[in-house]
């Protein structure tokens, strides 16, 4: 799976920078299109970093922890370690472009773009709208620019897929001037939803035209109603704090609660932000963890309450999203919880029979690709999402069009 000098392969590097992690993937351009060659991540940046490198089949080629003295301190250092490990594997390849996941593109950046100083200035202006993600996305871009001077860098936005929503779906019930100032429902996880929509259309033309509800359920969680391959409504809004509860984030909250915290509980905005982003959701409700496996294993009253609340909110959003597109043809689960937590999926789908959604218990327990009851009007699917592959596709499309 290495790229030999004789092959003179064109390659695309994808970076997905999080607050303390840097995921990466390398794709080779072949006669059949893009093919992933390597992927991995550096986790625990700034604390106790762990590096993993895998081949195209998922086999581990390298795994390493670091002493405090040798540990990379930031994304720049982490990228250096990643590139050192990749160098013998990609020698001879030409890096055509580096694709980056950027969480927020605002109102104006609604498709992948070549990164320029002007684009970076626009992205920095959006930092307050995605404080957990945007700073680290930009740090990944800056690190890559230092390591690959002159190589095209391309930003792909989690918000872009949702720009097909109507004004009714995207607006808040505020005076119009706020919408004009950019206060609207942007939606997130767009790269994941776009990947799922494209893959389903490729495997079945009918699914490409269908009314889908995709549940991206991981540490970050949201749902999206997709019709004809386009986003029509989604649960996240102005920030990635809205919608269903998540690992550590509260999800939807009556704004009056925030006013009460400010005025009556005398909490300041920083304290409230920390509570809502870091100490709420499954972790806050359970008092145990944000990891569904640990919560399920605990079996405490608080743990059960957290799981019930999560399932209730996701189930409610499925019904609401179905109403937004006039029905549902398929429900698709993806991301860590969506793909693996079969007991939680069963909780979510309990009571959705009125929509034609019923699980086949054995298929669900085995995490099979199709987990709905045979013959029912709504298909229930599990599909693996791949944001890095979606970014690589966008990078290839943009470079090819230049």
C-alpha positions as CSV (number, residue, x, y, z in Angstrom):
1,X,0.0,0.0,0.0
2,X,3.0,2.3,-0.1
3,X,3.5,4.8,-2.9
4,X,6.7,4.0,-4.7
5,X,8.8,6.6,-6.4
6,X,8.3,4.9,-9.8
7,X,4.6,5.3,-9.5
8,X,4.8,9.1,-9.3
9,X,1.4,9.0,-7.6
10,X,-0.7,12.0,-7.1
11,X,-1.9,12.1,-3.5
12,X,-4.2,14.1,-1.4
13,X,-3.7,14.6,2.3
14,X,-6.7,15.3,4.5
15,X,-6.4,16.9,8.0
16,X,-9.3,17.0,10.5
17,X,-8.1,19.0,13.5
18,X,-10.0,18.8,16.8
19,X,-9.3,20.5,20.2
20,X,-6.8,17.9,21.2
21,X,-6.5,15.6,18.2
22,X,-5.4,15.6,14.6
23,X,-6.9,13.0,12.3
24,X,-5.3,12.4,9.0
25,X,-5.8,10.4,5.8
26,X,-3.8,9.9,2.6
27,X,-5.6,9.2,-0.6
28,X,-4.0,8.2,-3.9
29,X,-5.4,9.2,-7.2
30,X,-5.9,6.0,-9.3
31,X,-7.6,5.2,-12.6
32,X,-10.7,4.4,-10.6
33,X,-10.7,7.6,-8.6
34,X,-9.4,8.2,-5.0
35,X,-8.3,5.3,-2.9
36,X,-7.4,5.6,0.8
37,X,-3.9,4.4,1.5
38,X,-3.3,5.4,5.1
39,X,-5.0,7.0,8.0
40,X,-4.7,7.6,11.7
41,X,-4.6,10.2,14.4
42,X,-2.7,12.0,17.1
43,X,-4.8,12.1,20.2
44,X,-4.2,13.9,23.5
45,X,-2.3,16.8,22.0
46,X,-1.1,19.0,24.9
47,X,-1.5,16.3,27.5
48,X,-0.6,12.7,26.9
49,X,-0.4,12.3,23.1
50,X,-1.0,8.9,21.4
51,X,-0.2,8.3,17.7
52,X,-1.8,5.6,15.5
53,X,-1.1,4.9,11.8
54,X,-3.1,2.4,9.8
55,X,-3.0,1.0,6.3
56,X,-5.9,0.9,3.9
57,X,-7.3,-2.3,5.5
58,X,-7.2,-0.9,8.9
59,X,-4.1,-2.8,10.1
60,X,-2.0,-0.8,12.5
61,X,1.4,0.1,11.1
62,X,2.5,2.2,14.0
63,X,1.3,3.0,17.5
64,X,3.1,5.2,19.9
65,X,2.8,7.0,23.2
66,X,5.2,9.8,24.2
67,X,7.1,10.8,27.3
68,X,6.5,14.3,28.6
69,X,9.8,15.5,27.2
70,X,9.3,14.2,23.6
71,X,5.5,14.8,23.3
72,X,4.4,17.3,20.7
73,X,2.9,20.4,22.4
74,X,0.6,21.6,19.7
75,X,-0.9,20.8,16.3
76,X,2.3,22.0,14.5
77,X,4.4,19.5,16.5
78,X,1.7,16.7,16.0
79,X,1.8,17.2,12.3
80,X,5.5,16.9,12.3
81,X,5.3,13.5,14.0
82,X,2.6,12.4,11.5
83,X,4.6,13.5,8.5
84,X,7.8,11.8,9.8
85,X,5.8,8.5,10.0
86,X,4.2,9.0,6.6
87,X,7.4,10.1,4.8
88,X,8.7,6.6,3.8
89,X,5.2,5.5,2.8
90,X,4.5,8.5,0.5
91,X,8.0,9.1,-0.9
92,X,7.7,9.6,-4.6
93,X,4.1,10.8,-4.4
94,X,3.2,14.4,-5.3
95,X,0.9,16.0,-2.7
96,X,-1.6,17.8,-5.0
97,X,-3.6,19.4,-2.3
98,X,-4.3,19.3,1.5
99,X,-8.0,19.2,2.4
100,X,-9.1,20.5,5.8
101,X,-12.3,20.1,7.7
102,X,-13.5,23.5,8.9
103,X,-16.6,23.5,11.1
104,X,-18.0,27.0,10.3
105,X,-18.1,28.7,6.9
106,X,-20.6,31.4,7.9
107,X,-23.1,32.7,5.4
108,X,-20.7,33.4,2.5
109,X,-18.6,30.2,2.3
110,X,-21.1,27.6,1.1
111,X,-18.8,25.4,-0.9
112,X,-15.1,24.2,-0.6
113,X,-12.6,26.9,-1.3
114,X,-8.9,27.4,-1.9
115,X,-7.5,28.9,1.2
116,X,-6.0,32.4,0.8
117,X,-5.1,35.0,3.4
118,X,-8.5,36.7,2.7
119,X,-10.3,33.3,3.4
120,X,-8.3,32.8,6.6
121,X,-9.4,36.3,7.8
122,X,-13.0,35.3,7.1
123,X,-12.6,32.1,9.1
124,X,-11.0,33.8,12.0
125,X,-14.0,36.2,12.2
126,X,-16.2,33.1,12.8
127,X,-14.2,31.9,15.8
128,X,-16.9,33.0,18.3
129,X,-19.5,30.8,16.5
130,X,-17.6,27.6,16.9
131,X,-15.2,28.1,19.8
132,X,-14.6,24.4,20.4
133,X,-13.7,23.6,16.9
134,X,-12.7,26.6,14.6
135,X,-9.5,27.6,16.4
136,X,-8.1,24.1,16.1
137,X,-9.2,23.8,12.4
138,X,-7.3,26.9,11.7
139,X,-4.3,25.7,13.7
140,X,-4.2,22.6,11.4
141,X,-4.3,24.8,8.3
142,X,-1.4,27.0,9.6
143,X,0.7,23.9,10.5
144,X,0.2,22.4,7.1
145,X,1.1,25.7,5.4
146,X,4.5,25.6,7.2
147,X,5.2,22.0,6.3
148,X,3.9,22.2,2.7
149,X,4.7,25.7,1.4
150,X,3.1,26.3,-2.0
151,X,0.8,23.3,-1.9
152,X,-2.9,24.1,-2.4
153,X,-4.9,24.0,0.8
154,X,-8.6,23.5,0.6
155,X,-11.2,24.3,3.3
156,X,-14.3,22.1,3.4
157,X,-17.1,23.3,5.7
158,X,-19.5,21.4,7.9
159,X,-22.0,24.2,7.4
160,X,-22.0,24.2,3.6
161,X,-24.3,21.2,3.0
162,X,-27.1,22.9,4.9
163,X,-27.3,26.0,2.7
164,X,-30.0,24.4,0.7
165,X,-32.5,24.9,3.5
166,X,-35.3,27.3,3.1
167,X,-35.5,30.6,4.8
168,X,-38.3,29.2,7.0
169,X,-36.0,26.3,8.1
170,X,-32.9,28.5,8.6
171,X,-34.3,31.5,10.3
172,X,-35.1,32.3,13.9
173,X,-38.3,34.2,15.0
174,X,-36.3,37.5,15.4
175,X,-36.5,40.8,13.6
176,X,-35.0,40.4,10.1
177,X,-32.0,42.6,10.9
178,X,-30.6,39.7,13.0
179,X,-30.8,37.3,10.0
180,X,-29.0,39.9,7.9
181,X,-26.3,40.0,10.6
182,X,-25.7,36.3,10.2
183,X,-27.8,35.0,13.1
184,X,-29.5,32.0,11.6
185,X,-29.5,28.2,11.7
186,X,-26.3,27.1,10.0
187,X,-26.4,23.4,10.9
188,X,-23.3,21.2,11.3
189,X,-22.0,17.7,10.5
190,X,-22.6,18.6,6.9
191,X,-19.6,16.7,5.5
192,X,-20.9,13.5,7.2
193,X,-24.4,14.0,5.8
194,X,-23.1,14.7,2.4
195,X,-20.9,11.6,2.4
196,X,-23.9,9.4,3.5
197,X,-26.2,11.0,0.9
198,X,-23.6,10.4,-1.9
199,X,-22.9,6.9,-0.9
200,X,-26.6,5.9,-0.6
201,X,-27.3,7.4,-4.1
202,X,-24.3,5.4,-5.5
203,X,-25.6,2.1,-4.1
204,X,-29.3,2.7,-4.9
205,X,-30.6,5.4,-7.2
206,X,-34.0,5.3,-5.4
207,X,-32.2,6.2,-2.1
208,X,-30.6,9.2,-3.9
209,X,-34.1,10.6,-4.5
210,X,-35.6,9.4,-1.2
211,X,-36.7,11.3,1.9
212,X,-34.0,10.4,4.4
213,X,-33.4,11.2,8.0
214,X,-29.8,10.7,9.0
215,X,-28.9,10.5,12.6
216,X,-25.2,11.4,13.1
217,X,-24.9,10.2,16.7
218,X,-21.4,10.5,18.3
219,X,-19.8,12.6,21.0
220,X,-21.3,15.4,18.9
221,X,-24.8,14.5,17.7
222,X,-27.4,15.9,15.3
223,X,-30.0,14.7,12.8
224,X,-30.7,15.9,9.3
225,X,-33.7,15.6,6.9
226,X,-32.4,15.0,3.4
227,X,-34.6,15.0,0.3
228,X,-33.2,14.3,-3.2
229,X,-29.7,14.5,-1.8
230,X,-30.1,18.0,-0.3
231,X,-30.5,19.2,3.3
232,X,-33.9,20.4,4.2
233,X,-33.8,20.7,8.0
234,X,-31.3,19.8,10.7
235,X,-31.3,19.9,14.5
236,X,-28.2,22.0,15.1
237,X,-28.6,25.7,14.6
238,X,-26.5,28.9,15.1
239,X,-23.8,26.9,16.9
240,X,-22.9,23.2,17.5
241,X,-24.6,23.5,20.9
242,X,-28.1,23.2,19.6
243,X,-30.4,20.2,19.0
244,X,-30.2,16.8,20.7
245,X,-28.1,16.3,23.8
246,X,-24.5,15.1,23.1
247,X,-21.6,13.6,25.0
248,X,-20.9,16.8,27.0
249,X,-23.1,19.4,25.3
250,X,-26.6,20.2,26.5
251,X,-28.3,20.4,23.1
252,X,-31.5,22.5,22.9
253,X,-32.1,24.7,25.9
254,X,-34.8,27.3,26.6
255,X,-33.0,30.6,26.3
256,X,-34.8,31.6,29.5
257,X,-32.6,29.1,31.4
258,X,-29.5,31.0,30.3
259,X,-31.1,34.3,31.4
260,X,-31.9,32.7,34.8
261,X,-28.4,31.5,35.2
262,X,-27.1,35.0,34.4
263,X,-29.6,37.0,36.5
264,X,-30.6,34.7,39.4
265,X,-27.8,32.3,39.8
266,X,-25.2,35.0,39.1
267,X,-23.2,32.8,36.7
268,X,-21.1,34.7,34.2
269,X,-21.0,33.8,30.5
270,X,-17.8,31.9,30.7
271,X,-19.2,29.7,33.5
272,X,-22.3,29.1,31.5
273,X,-20.4,28.3,28.4
274,X,-18.2,25.7,30.2
275,X,-21.3,24.1,31.7
276,X,-23.2,23.8,28.4
277,X,-20.3,22.7,26.3
278,X,-18.3,20.5,28.7
279,X,-20.4,19.4,31.7
280,X,-23.8,18.7,30.3
281,X,-25.3,16.1,27.9
282,X,-24.8,12.5,28.7
283,X,-21.9,13.2,31.0
284,X,-23.8,15.8,33.0
285,X,-27.0,13.9,33.3
286,X,-25.4,10.5,34.1
287,X,-22.7,11.9,36.4
288,X,-20.5,9.1,35.0
289,X,-19.1,9.7,31.6
290,X,-19.9,10.8,28.0
291,X,-19.2,7.2,26.8
292,X,-22.5,5.3,26.2
293,X,-20.8,2.0,27.0
294,X,-19.8,3.2,30.5
295,X,-23.2,4.7,31.1
296,X,-25.0,1.5,30.0
297,X,-22.7,-0.6,32.2
298,X,-23.3,1.6,35.2
299,X,-27.1,0.9,35.4
300,X,-27.7,3.6,38.0
301,X,-30.8,5.6,38.1
302,X,-29.0,8.7,36.8
303,X,-27.5,6.6,34.0
304,X,-30.9,5.3,32.9
305,X,-32.4,8.8,33.0
306,X,-29.6,10.1,30.8
307,X,-30.1,7.3,28.2
308,X,-33.9,7.7,28.3
309,X,-33.6,11.5,27.8
310,X,-31.2,11.1,24.9
311,X,-33.4,8.5,23.2
312,X,-36.5,10.6,23.8
313,X,-35.0,13.7,22.2
314,X,-33.6,11.8,19.2
315,X,-36.9,10.1,18.7
316,X,-38.8,13.4,18.9
317,X,-36.5,15.0,16.3
318,X,-37.0,12.0,14.0
319,X,-40.8,12.8,14.1
320,X,-40.2,16.5,13.6
321,X,-37.8,16.0,10.7
322,X,-40.2,13.6,9.0
323,X,-42.9,16.3,9.2
324,X,-40.5,18.8,7.7
325,X,-40.2,16.7,4.4
326,X,-43.6,15.2,4.3
327,X,-42.6,11.7,5.4
328,X,-39.7,9.3,5.5
329,X,-38.4,6.6,3.3
330,X,-35.3,5.6,5.2
331,X,-33.8,6.2,8.6
332,X,-30.0,6.0,8.6
333,X,-27.8,5.7,11.7
334,X,-24.1,6.8,11.6
335,X,-21.1,7.8,13.7
336,X,-19.9,6.1,16.9
337,X,-23.1,5.8,18.8
338,X,-25.3,5.4,15.7
339,X,-23.2,2.6,14.2
340,X,-22.4,0.7,17.4
341,X,-24.8,1.3,20.3
342,X,-27.6,-1.2,19.4
343,X,-29.4,-1.0,22.8
344,X,-29.6,2.8,22.5
345,X,-30.8,2.5,18.9
346,X,-33.6,0.2,20.2
347,X,-34.6,2.8,22.8
348,X,-34.7,5.5,20.1
349,X,-36.8,3.5,17.7
350,X,-39.3,2.2,20.3
351,X,-42.6,3.9,19.6
352,X,-41.8,4.9,16.0
353,X,-44.0,2.2,14.5
354,X,-46.5,4.9,13.6
355,X,-44.0,6.2,11.1
356,X,-43.4,2.7,9.7
357,X,-40.1,2.3,11.7
358,X,-39.5,-1.0,13.4
359,X,-36.3,-2.8,14.1
360,X,-35.4,-6.4,13.4
361,X,-33.9,-7.2,16.9
362,X,-31.3,-9.7,15.7
363,X,-30.1,-7.5,12.8
364,X,-30.0,-4.5,15.2
365,X,-28.0,-6.4,17.8
366,X,-25.5,-7.5,15.2
367,X,-25.1,-3.9,13.8
368,X,-25.9,-5.1,10.3
369,X,-26.2,-2.6,7.4
370,X,-30.0,-3.1,7.3
371,X,-31.7,-3.3,10.7
372,X,-35.3,-2.6,9.9
373,X,-38.1,-5.2,9.8
374,X,-38.5,-6.7,6.4
375,X,-41.5,-5.5,4.5
376,X,-42.0,-2.3,6.5
377,X,-42.4,1.0,4.6
378,X,-39.4,2.6,6.1
379,X,-35.9,1.1,5.7
380,X,-33.6,1.4,8.7
381,X,-30.0,1.4,7.9
382,X,-26.5,1.7,9.5
383,X,-23.8,3.2,7.3
384,X,-20.3,4.2,8.2
385,X,-19.5,7.8,7.6
386,X,-16.2,9.1,6.3
387,X,-15.7,12.8,6.5
388,X,-12.0,12.5,5.4
389,X,-13.1,10.7,2.2
390,X,-15.6,13.5,1.5
391,X,-13.0,16.1,2.0
392,X,-10.6,14.3,-0.4
393,X,-13.4,14.2,-3.0
394,X,-14.0,17.9,-2.7
395,X,-10.2,18.6,-2.9
396,X,-9.9,16.6,-6.1
397,X,-13.0,18.3,-7.6
398,X,-11.7,21.7,-6.9
399,X,-8.2,21.0,-8.1
400,X,-9.5,19.4,-11.3
401,X,-11.7,22.4,-12.0
402,X,-8.8,24.9,-11.6
